[in-house]
């Protein structure tokens, strides 16, 4: 899965997608890789009706975000200012890195450096 917690994503489908001129860009709160879903801030909100109890004396409706499929979002590239496809590459130091397929800008490192992937000095 190319998307991680705290990434910015553009919502492509669903009720919260916005219009082409006013795209919905939000932060990823949680990643659920076993279900291939993510929870995005302010997207796919539902109401949970809560009965009055000792803990919550008033009761009422709680609004919370529910998971959406990863295929419904794209990772947001700050230099392109839109959702983009993501590639992976290794840097000179052997660090694995995500990058934007359209502008080749770095979108952050992934995991620890691997010396076996470092460029050989001759």
C-alpha positions as a Markdown table, in Angstrom:
| # | Residue | x | y | z |
|---|---|---|---|---|
| 1 | Unk | 0.0 | 0.0 | 0.0 |
| 2 | Unk | 1.5 | 3.4 | -1.1 |
| 3 | Unk | -0.4 | 5.5 | 1.4 |
| 4 | Unk | 0.7 | 6.0 | 5.0 |
| 5 | Unk | -0.6 | 7.7 | 8.1 |
| 6 | Unk | -0.4 | 11.6 | 8.0 |
| 7 | Unk | -0.2 | 11.7 | 4.2 |
| 8 | Unk | -2.3 | 14.2 | 2.2 |
| 9 | Unk | -4.7 | 12.5 | -0.2 |
| 10 | Unk | -7.1 | 13.7 | -2.9 |
| 11 | Unk | -10.5 | 12.0 | -2.8 |
| 12 | Unk | -11.5 | 10.7 | -6.2 |
| 13 | Unk | -14.9 | 9.0 | -5.7 |
| 14 | Unk | -17.8 | 9.0 | -3.3 |
| 15 | Unk | -20.0 | 11.7 | -1.7 |
| 16 | Unk | -16.9 | 13.7 | -0.5 |
| 17 | Unk | -15.0 | 14.0 | -3.8 |
| 18 | Unk | -15.8 | 17.6 | -4.6 |
| 19 | Unk | -15.8 | 19.2 | -8.0 |
| 20 | Unk | -12.8 | 19.2 | -10.5 |
| 21 | Unk | -12.2 | 22.9 | -9.7 |
| 22 | Unk | -12.6 | 22.3 | -5.9 |
| 23 | Unk | -11.0 | 19.0 | -5.1 |
| 24 | Unk | -11.2 | 17.5 | -1.7 |
| 25 | Unk | -7.7 | 17.2 | -0.1 |
| 26 | Unk | -7.5 | 15.7 | 3.4 |
| 27 | Unk | -5.1 | 14.0 | 5.9 |
| 28 | Unk | -5.0 | 10.2 | 6.5 |
| 29 | Unk | -5.8 | 9.4 | 10.1 |
| 30 | Unk | -5.4 | 5.6 | 10.1 |
| 31 | Unk | -4.4 | 2.9 | 7.6 |
| 32 | Unk | -6.0 | -0.6 | 7.7 |
| 33 | Unk | -3.8 | -2.7 | 5.3 |
| 34 | Unk | -5.6 | -6.0 | 6.1 |
| 35 | Unk | -8.9 | -4.5 | 4.8 |
| 36 | Unk | -7.2 | -2.3 | 2.1 |
| 37 | Unk | -8.9 | 0.7 | 3.6 |
| 38 | Unk | -8.0 | 4.1 | 5.1 |
| 39 | Unk | -9.7 | 6.6 | 7.4 |
| 40 | Unk | -9.5 | 10.1 | 6.1 |
| 41 | Unk | -10.1 | 13.3 | 8.1 |
| 42 | Unk | -13.6 | 14.7 | 7.4 |
| 43 | Unk | -14.4 | 12.1 | 4.7 |
| 44 | Unk | -17.2 | 9.5 | 4.9 |
| 45 | Unk | -18.7 | 10.8 | 8.2 |
| 46 | Unk | -21.6 | 8.9 | 9.7 |
| 47 | Unk | -23.7 | 9.5 | 12.8 |
| 48 | Unk | -23.7 | 7.0 | 15.7 |
| 49 | Unk | -26.7 | 7.3 | 17.9 |
| 50 | Unk | -25.7 | 7.1 | 21.6 |
| 51 | Unk | -28.1 | 6.2 | 24.4 |
| 52 | Unk | -27.8 | 8.2 | 27.6 |
| 53 | Unk | -25.6 | 6.3 | 30.1 |
| 54 | Unk | -23.5 | 7.0 | 33.2 |
| 55 | Unk | -20.5 | 7.8 | 31.0 |
| 56 | Unk | -22.4 | 10.0 | 28.5 |
| 57 | Unk | -25.4 | 11.4 | 30.4 |
| 58 | Unk | -26.9 | 13.5 | 27.6 |
| 59 | Unk | -26.7 | 10.9 | 24.8 |
| 60 | Unk | -27.3 | 12.1 | 21.2 |
| 61 | Unk | -25.5 | 11.7 | 17.9 |
| 62 | Unk | -21.8 | 11.4 | 17.5 |
| 63 | Unk | -20.2 | 12.1 | 14.1 |
| 64 | Unk | -17.2 | 9.9 | 13.2 |
| 65 | Unk | -15.2 | 9.0 | 10.1 |
| 66 | Unk | -15.5 | 5.6 | 8.6 |
| 67 | Unk | -13.0 | 3.8 | 6.4 |
| 68 | Unk | -12.9 | 4.2 | 2.6 |
| 69 | Unk | -11.2 | 2.0 | 0.0 |
| 70 | Unk | -7.7 | 3.0 | -0.9 |
| 71 | Unk | -8.6 | 2.9 | -4.6 |
| 72 | Unk | -10.9 | 5.9 | -4.0 |
| 73 | Unk | -8.0 | 8.3 | -3.2 |
| 74 | Unk | -4.7 | 9.4 | -4.7 |
| 75 | Unk | -1.6 | 10.6 | -2.9 |
| 76 | Unk | -1.3 | 14.4 | -3.1 |
| 77 | Unk | 1.9 | 15.9 | -4.6 |
| 78 | Unk | 2.7 | 19.4 | -3.2 |
| 79 | Unk | 4.7 | 20.4 | -6.3 |
| 80 | Unk | 2.1 | 19.3 | -8.8 |
| 81 | Unk | -0.8 | 20.4 | -6.5 |
| 82 | Unk | -2.9 | 17.4 | -7.4 |
| 83 | Unk | -3.3 | 13.6 | -6.8 |
| 84 | Unk | -0.6 | 11.6 | -8.6 |
| 85 | Unk | 0.6 | 8.1 | -9.2 |
| 86 | Unk | 3.4 | 7.0 | -7.0 |
| 87 | Unk | 6.6 | 5.1 | -7.8 |
| 88 | Unk | 9.4 | 3.8 | -5.6 |
| 89 | Unk | 13.2 | 4.2 | -6.1 |
| 90 | Unk | 16.4 | 3.9 | -4.1 |
| 91 | Unk | 18.6 | 7.0 | -3.4 |
| 92 | Unk | 22.4 | 7.1 | -3.5 |
| 93 | Unk | 22.6 | 6.2 | 0.1 |
| 94 | Unk | 20.3 | 3.1 | -0.3 |
| 95 | Unk | 17.2 | 4.8 | 1.2 |
| 96 | Unk | 13.9 | 3.7 | -0.4 |
| 97 | Unk | 11.8 | 6.7 | -1.4 |
| 98 | Unk | 8.4 | 7.4 | -2.9 |
| 99 | Unk | 8.2 | 9.8 | -5.8 |
| 100 | Unk | 5.7 | 11.5 | -8.0 |
| 101 | Unk | 5.4 | 9.8 | -11.4 |
| 102 | Unk | 4.6 | 13.0 | -13.2 |
| 103 | Unk | 7.2 | 15.5 | -11.8 |
| 104 | Unk | 9.7 | 13.1 | -10.1 |
| 105 | Unk | 9.5 | 15.0 | -6.8 |
| 106 | Unk | 10.2 | 13.0 | -3.6 |
| 107 | Unk | 7.2 | 12.2 | -1.5 |
| 108 | Unk | 9.1 | 10.9 | 1.5 |
| 109 | Unk | 11.3 | 8.0 | 2.5 |
| 110 | Unk | 10.1 | 4.5 | 3.4 |
| 111 | Unk | 11.8 | 2.4 | 6.0 |
| 112 | Unk | 15.5 | 2.3 | 7.0 |
| 113 | Unk | 18.4 | 2.6 | 4.6 |
| 114 | Unk | 19.7 | -0.6 | 3.0 |
| 115 | Unk | 23.5 | -0.5 | 2.4 |
| 116 | Unk | 23.2 | -3.2 | -0.3 |
| 117 | Unk | 21.2 | -0.8 | -2.4 |
| 118 | Unk | 23.6 | 2.1 | -2.0 |
| 119 | Unk | 25.5 | 3.4 | -5.0 |
| 120 | Unk | 29.0 | 1.8 | -5.3 |
| 121 | Unk | 31.8 | 4.3 | -5.2 |
| 122 | Unk | 34.6 | 3.6 | -7.7 |
